[in-house]
Amino acid sequence: MDLDEGDSRIVDVLIEDNGIGFTDENRASFDTLYSDRKIQKGGKGFGRFTCLRYFDDVRIDSTYIGAGLNRRLFEMGKKNDLIVNERFSDPVQPATGTTVTLASERTGKLPRKLASLARGLVELLLPYFSTNGYVCPKIELSEMDGAGLIVLNDYIDSPGAIVHEVPLPVSAFSLQGAAGEQTFLVRVFKFLSPQNKVSKLSLVAHKREVTEASLASYIPEFADEFVEDPGGDQSRRRNYILKAYVFGPYLDDNVLLERGSFSFQKDNDLILGISQSQIEVQAAELTKAAVLEQVVTRQERKRERLQHYVEKQAPWYKPLMKSVDASILSSAATETEMDALLHREQFKREVRIREDVAAVLSSDDPNQIRQRARDLVDKVSETSKNELVHYVALRRQVLELFKRSLELAPGGSHLSEGAVHDVIFPTKTDSEEIGYESHNLWILDERLTFTTYLASDIPLNGGNTERPDIIAFDHPVAFRAENAASNPVTIFEFKRPGRDDFANPSSKEDPVDQVVRYVNAIRAGRYRTPKGRDINVGETTPFYGYVICDLTAKVKRWLHDEKDFKPLPDGLGYFSWRGNINLYIEVLSWEKILADAEIRNRAFFHKLGIQ
């Protein structure tokens, strides 16, 4: 230990035992690559090589019985020989035993406190302490001078222990493999006041932990610590995690040489027949019984959070709450994650409905068709209602966004007309790029929800000619024909909220004149769509023009005195009729556009409880 605790670290580790020592047979085994001398105990002659990955030197000092009591010392080689610098001397102790020195730890990552190191060792060696029919030797941990002595065996199932086994109602399960049925045993331990906050599941071979996985990856409720007696005395409650260990001959027989993995596959093993994930899934389900009450409580809380989200934020998902599995959500699931879960459930339901409909339509049995069709109609209607609720709820959010875009920015000025424009319809696009669900033209006029063609702020002929903000060929799909001369053409022109300089005598941006010019250009056949289609108009084709702006006092005088417009009954707009070109034109305030859209949708919002 250095004087400065912040710089102290464990450098050397000495492991001492009182076994038979490095006899000639054990020495020969150590000097043999991949020795099988202890194969019955799971030893594969590989473990000693890992020492040099973490320490600079490995030194052995062993007292053993040969022709009497002998002492053998050597070091582990780093090049061609496994044993180097071997030498013999008179024993200095009266009985057999060995000291292995792991010198100069390389990573600096070993815990600095004995208690921390002890917890890590106990967790790693727990299969030795818990294997049925095996008695683990006493293992002690201390400083070099013997201070701070810790007996690792005392950490488990003893008074004051931090590790306790938790009995399971069912502790074994079987899986069918290529070589027949394989049985696995699960033992679960509680780790009090854990340093590692995540419950784990380990597969064990020959009493050694081989793989480790988070139990939360199979049961999300294991993502957080558990609490002893959660409803009891606060001062006596302690946090803990669980660690489940899985044992079985299948694991012993298929562990790889380095004991870091198995010969069977992680998923879908076609050769051996049982994969790692299959074992872990079954073991996790058995482990859940150890904390079933807390798991159920957490699942109920998640379902309550999901229910609250659906009721307040996504009412179109309400019919799914009967079937959706909320337990697969994490305890801290975000609204985005909850929405994703519900969306996947909705998609699965729609796929099942389509499959059922296809099955009914392919049937030749009239009775089956009548019976199943009745159920399917209810399911299809419910899905359609969900979509309608979703669509109406989105409209409510869009109107709120539209209202925000009309407000003053932090600097005291209005946003540009582009900001308002993009809420209604993305600029520099046309309907051949944007589907009807991707724009919000219903804010202006419900008839614009479906169109055969519309262009937003782009030249109709693809050049640099004058262009309206939005031009739409009205085509409600229920009763209108396609691009025919009898269909009206609707033109909108936006002016930024707060702006009225277009009413100045010197202005070159007179929006009323701009709309008239657009109409005359279309009537003259000077425009085609960007895809080269003719715009079919005739002498009787009706045109509707709308200028959206703030109706300041200057704009009102300009409309009345210079443009000969008449006020609308609500005072929030003006209108005029240009009979010679079949153009009806209105100048409307942003407030009227917003108010009219809210009035048209208010009944739907009220029915959904989102007013």
N, C-alpha and C positions, 0 to 999 in steps of 0.2 A: 504494500500500500504506500503510495506517495503521500507526502504531507498535504498536497493539494488534492482534495477528494475529486475535484472535477477532472483531473488528469489520470486518476488511478484506473487500473484495469487488471484483469487476470492475465498473466503471461504464461505460467507453467501450470500444468495439471498433473498430479500424481495419482495413479490408481493402484491401490494395494489390496491384495487378497491373501488368503491362507490356504490356497489350493495346493495341488501336488507339484506345481511348478513346471518349468521347462525341462521335463525329462527328455531323454534322447528321442523318444517317439514324438513328443510335442514339439521339440526343436525341429525335427525333420518335417513335421507337418507345416510349421511356420515357414520353412524354407522351400515349400512346394507350392507352385502356382495352382490356384484353385483346388486346394486340398479338400478331400472328402472325409477326413478323419472324423469330423463331427456332423456329418450329413444327417444323422438321425435326429439331431437337435436343431436342424435347420442351418448349420454352418456350411458355407459353400466356399470358404477360403478366399473371400474377397474383401471382407470388412476392414482388414488391417491396412489396405491400400488407401482408404479414405483418410487415415490419420495424417498423411503427408500433404493432403489438400489444405489442411487447416493449421498445421504446425510445422515448424522448420525441421524439427528432429524428433525421432522416437527412440527412446532408450529403454532397454530391458535389463532388470537385475533380478535374477531368480535363484531361489534356493530349493533344491530338489533332492530326492533320494536316488542315488545311483549305486555305486559301491560305497555306501555310507551317505552322509549328508554332504552335498556339493553345492557350489555357487557358480552360476554361469552369467556372464554379462556380455551384451552385444548391442549393436545399433541396427536400425533398419536402413538398408541401402537405398540410394536414390537413383542408381544407374542400372547396372547389369545384375548385381547380386542383391538377394533379399536380406541376407545377414552379412554384416560387415563388422570389423574390429571385435571379433569374438575373443573372449578371454575367460580364464577360470581363476578362482581364488578360494581361500578358505572361507567358509560361511561365517557370517557375523551375527546370525540369529539362530536360535536353538531349534526352530521348526521350519517346515516347508512354507513357501509363499513367494509371491512375485510382486515387484513394483514396476509399473510401466510409467515412464515419464514422457509426457507430451510437452515438448519444450518450445517456447517462443510462438505463441498463438499469433496467427497472421492477420486475421480480419479485424481484431479489436471489437468484435460484436458480442463476445460473451457477456452475460449479465455481470454487473459489478458486485452485487450483493449475493451472499450465499442463499438467502431465502428465495430470491428470484431464480437462481440457478437450480435450486432444489425443486421448485415447482415445475420448471421445464423438464428436468430429469424424470420426475414422477409421472408427468403426462406421457413422456416418451416410453418409459419403462412399465407403464401401468399393466400391459398384458402379462408381464412377468409376475406382477403382484396378484393378478386376478385369474390366471389360467387354472381351470379345475384340475385337481390332481397334481399340482406343482407347488412346491414350497420354495418361495424366493429366499435367498440368503439375506442376512442383515446387511444393509448398505448404509454407510455413514458418510457424511460430507462435513468438512471442516476447513479452517484455515491451516496453513502449513504448521503452525505451532499448536494446533489442536483446538484453537479457540472457535467459538460459535458452532459447536457440534450439532449437527442435524441428522436424525435417523430417518431416512426416506420412508422406511416401512411404517413409521408412525403417522405419515400423512394420510394413510388410508384406513378408513373404518376403525378408528380408535378414538378415545376421548380427545376432543380438541382437534381432530383431523380436519383437513380442508377438502378431502375427497371422500365421498360416500357412494357406495353402490345403491342404485335405485332398482328395486324389484319390478319386474314387468309381468303383467297378466299372462302374456304369451311371449316367450323369449326365443323361439326357434321358428324357422320357416324352411320350406323346401322349394327347389326349382328343378325343372326337368332339363337336363343337358344331354349332349351327344352320348355320354357314357352312362346315362341313367339318371335317376333322381339324386340330387345333391342336397344335403342338409346343412344349414348355417345356424349358428348360435349368436345371439345379440346380448351383450352386457352393457348396461348404461351406468355412467358415473356422474355424480354431481360435483362440480368444482366451485367451491365457495369463494366469494370475493375474487373473481378471476382477473388475471392480467389480460388474457385474450378474451375479448368480449363476444366472440362468436361461437356458438355451439357447433361441434364437429362430428363427423362420422368417419371412422377409420377401419380399413380392412387390414386384418392381421394374418401373418403367416409365420408359423413356428415361433409364436409369442413375440413377434416383432412387428411393429407398425410399418405398413408398406405404403399405403396411400391415405390421403386425408381429403375430405370434402366438407363443404359447409352444409349443414343440415337445412339451412334456409333456402338452398337451391332446390330442395324438394318440398319443404314445408315452410312457406314464407314467415310463419309465426315464430320461427326460431331465429329470426334476424336480430332480436333484442335479448338482453339478459332476462332471466326469470327472477322471481322474488319468493323467498321462503315465507310461507304464511302471509300472503298479500293482504288479508283482512285482519291480521292480528296486531300485536303491539309494535308500533313504529320503531321503537328503540331496539327491538330484538330481530327485526327483519334484516336479512342479508341477501345480496344479489348472488346469483350463480348462473353457470352455463351447464349444459350437458355435453358429455362426450360419449358416443356410442362406439363400441368395438365389436367387429364381426369376426367370428372364428369359423373354421370349417376345413375339412380335408381338401376340398376343391381349391381353397386358397393356398394351403400348404403345398399342394402338388403343382401349382402353376405359377409360383412366384419366380421371378427372374433372378439371375445370378447376383446382380447388385442390390436386390431387394428394394428397388425403387418403383417397381411396377410389376404387372402380371403378364402372362403370355396370352390371356384372353383379351378381347377388344373392349374399348370403352363403351361402345354402343353396338348392338346388333352383331354379336359374334356368331357367324354361320358355321364355324368349324367345331368349336367346343360347345356351342349352344347356349352358354350363359355369359352375359356381358357384365362388366363392372357396374353399369348404371342399373341393370336389373336387380343386382344384389343390393345396391344402395337404396333403391326405391322401396324395396320390401323392408329393409332394416330401418329406414326412416319412419315408415308407418308404424312399426312396432315401438320405436323410440317415442313416438308422439304420446303413447299411453302413459309415459312417465310424468307428463305435465299436461294431461288432457284437459283439465279444468281451466288452466291458464290459456291453453291454445284455443279452446272454445270461446272464452271471453274475448280474446283478441280477434277472433273471426267475427264475432258479433259486433265489435266496435268498428271493424272495417266495413261490414255491411251497413251499419248505421251511417258511416261517413259517405259511402256510396249512395245510399238512399237520399241523404241530405243533398248531395251534389245533383242527383237527378231531379229532385223536386225544385231546387233553386236555380240550377244552371242548364239542365238538359232534360226538360219534361218529355221530350219525344222518346226517351228511352224507358219510360215507366213500364210498358208491357214486358220489357226484358227482365225486370227485377225478379220475376218469379223463377226464371231459369238460369240467370247468370251466376257463376261461381265466384263470389267475392273473395274467397279464401286465397286465391292465387295472387291477389294484390299484396304488395309489401305494406308493412304497418304505416309507413310514411308516404304512401302513394300520393302523387300529385294529381291535380285535376286532369292534366294531360294523360297521365297513365290510366286514370279511371275512364276517361273518354275512349281511349284506345281499347280497353277491355270491352266496353259496351259496344263499340263499333265492330269488334271481331265477333261478338255474340250475335249482333244483328246480321252480319254477313253470313254466319253459319246458318242462321234461321232462314234467310232468303235462299240460300243454296238448297236447304232441305225442302222448302216450298216448291222451288223450280223442279227438283227431282220428283216430288210427289205429283205435281201437275203433269209432268211428262209421263209418269207411270199411269195416271188415270187416262190420259189421252191415248195411250197405246193399248189400253185394255179394250177387249171386245165384249166384256160382260156388262150389260146395261145396269144390272143391280149394283155392281161394284162402282160404276161411274156415278150413279145417283148417291150412294152412301158416302163415298169419299169426297165427291165434289162439294157436298154441303159443308164438310169440315174445312175443305181447302178455301172455300169462299170466305169463311170467317178469318182464316189465317192471312189471306191476301188482303182483306179489308183492313185488318189490324196493322199490317206492314205499311199499307198506304197511309193510314192515319198517322203512324209514326213519322213518315216522311213529311206529311203536311204540317204536323206540329213543329218539326225541326225547321221547316221553311219559314213558318210564321215567326218562330223565335229568332231566327236570324234576321228577319226584317226589323224586329224590334231593336236589335243591336246596331243594324245599319242606320236606322233613323237617329239613334243616339250619336253615332259617329258623324252623321251628316250635321246634326245640331252643333256638335263641337267644332266642326270645320267652319261654321259661320261665325263663331265667336272670335273676339280679339285675341291676337297672339300676345305673349308676354311683353313684347316691345310696344304694345299699344296700337299696332296696326293689324289689318285683316290679312289672313293668308291669301296667297295668290289664287286666281280662279282655277289654276291647275290642281290645287289641293282639293277644292270643292268638286271640281270636274271628275277627279279620279274616284271619288266616292260613288258617283253616279255611273261613270263609264270610263274605263282606262283610256288615256289619250294615246294617239298614234296607233290605233288598232281599228279593225273592222269586224263585222259579225262573222266573217269567214275565218277569223282567228279566235274570236271570243264567243263561247256558247251563251245561251240565254241565262244560264245559272251563274255566269261569271260577271254579269253587270246588274245594276240596280236602276234601270230606266223606269221601273214602276213608280219610283219616287215622283217622276214628272207626269207620267201618264200610264195607266195600267195597260193600255192598248199596245204600248211599246215593249211589253214583256217578251212577246214573240214577234220576230220580224224575218222577212226573207233576206233582207240585206240592210246593213247600216254601217256607216263609217264615222269615226270619231277623230276630228282634227287631222285628217289626211285628205289630200286631193282625190277627188273621185276618179280622175284619169291618171293618177300616179305622178303628175308633174308638179310644177310649182305654182299652180293657179290658186285663186282664192278658194277658201274652203270654210264651210260652217263648222261649228263645234261638233254637232251631231246631226246627221241626216239619216232618217229611217224610213224604209218602205213598209208601211203598216201591213202586217199579215197575221192576225189572230188565227191560229190553226183550226179553230172550230168551224169557221164559216167563211173565211176569205180565200180567194184564189191566190195564185202566185203573182209574180211581178207583172201584173196586168195594168192597163191604162186606167181602169176604174178605181184602183187602190190609191188612197191618199198618200201624199208624201209629206213627212213631218220634218221640220227643221228647227233646231234649237241653237241659240247663241247665248253664251254665258258671259257675264261681266263680273269681275271680282267684287265681293261684298265691300261696301264703303266707297266704291269708285263711281264718279259721275262726270268725269272729264269728257266722256264721249258726247255729252250734250252741249259742249262748247261750240260756237259757230265755226271755229277753225279746225275742229276735229275731223280727222280722216277715217275715224272708226265708228261712224254712225251705224248702230246695229240694225236699225229698221231698214236703211238703204241696203245694208249687206244682205239681209234676208231676201229683199226684193230682187237683188242682183242674182242670188243663188237660184231663185225660182225661174227667172227669165233665162238663165244659162241652161238649166235643166230642160225647160220647155223648148229651147232652141236646139236641143240635141247635142250640146257641146261637151257633155260629160258621159263617160262610161265608168263602170265599176273598175277597181284595180285588177279584177280578173278578166276585164275586157267585155263584160256583158253590157248589152244595151239597156238603158233605163227607159222603160216603156211608159210614155206619157202621151196624152192627147189634149184636145181643146177643153174637154170637160173634166180632166183630172183635177181633183181638189188638192189644195196645198194648205198646210197648217204651219204657221211660223210662231215661234215663241222666243222672246228675249227675256232672260232671267237676270235681274239686277236689283240693287237697292233703290227703292223709290224715294230719293231725296226730294227736297222741295224744288231743286233746280230741274231734276228729271221730270217731275210732275208738270212744271210750267212748260218745259220743252215739248212734252207729249201733247199737252192741251193746245198750246199756242202755235207750235210749228208743225206738228205731225197730225193734228186733227184727230187724235185718239179720244175715245169715250171711256169714262171710268166704269169699272165693274161694280156690281152692287155692293160688295164687301169693302170697296175702297183700297184693296190690295193689288190692284192691277188695272190695265187699260186695254182696250181692244179697238180694232179697225178692220174694215172689209175692203179689199181691193178686188172689186168684181171683174175688172178687165183681165186679170190673170188668175182668177179663182183662188185668191189667197186670203185666208182668215188669219190675222196676226194678233197676238196678245203680248203685252209687256207685263211680266209678273214679278212680284217681289220674292226674295228668298224665303221670307217668313210665310208667304202664302203657299209656296211649294211644300215647305215643311209641314205647315198646319193641315193642308189638304191630305198629304200622305198619312199623317197621324190619324185624321178623322176616318179615312178609308179603312185603316187597319185596326182601329180602336176596338171594335167588337171582337176581333180575333184575339187581340192581346188580353182583353177582359176574360174571355172564355178560358184562356190558358193560365190566368192569374199572374201575368207578367206585365200588367199595366204600369 
